[in-house]
Amino acid sequence: QVQLVESGGGLVQPGGSLRLSCAASRIIGSINAMGWYRQAPGKERELVARATTIGSTGYADSVKGRFTISLDYAKNTVYLQMNSLKPEDTAVYYCKLENRRMAGTYDYWGQGTQVTVSS
């Protein structure tokens, strides 16, 4: 079973930075993409950023210019560098792996890491 281990969340003041990491293991097949999603209380889970193994990236409009996603394919690890954090970035952040196998592509989720932006 694929495992995703997230780290790097915490409490930070507005304007501060955090770096999230998500390491995948026990992968069968190959990675199509990895990404970060977030869910704030009372809201639906939303895409924050996604990176494919062919080098393309995509971001939610709300984080463009502030967040940077990077994928280390050799380490099966995805990072999210978050700068200029705002209170509205407060949420539980989830890592997602798109695992490509012969039968199709399967999604796996991490356990989530809390990010709180507050003074």
Number of C-alpha atoms within 10 A of each C-alpha: 8 14 16 23 16 22 15 15 18 14 15 18 14 17 14 14 17 17 16 21 21 26 18 22 13 9 16 12 12 15 19 17 22 29 26 26 19 22 19 16 9 6 9 9 15 14 17 24 23 24 21 17 14 9 9 10 17 15 19 13 9 11 17 12 11 13 20 20 22 20 22 11 15 6 10 17 19 25 23 22 15 20 17 15 22 18 15 12 20 20 21 18 25 24 29 23 28 17 19 17 14 8 6 8 14 12 13 15 20 19 14 22 21 18 22 20 20 16 9
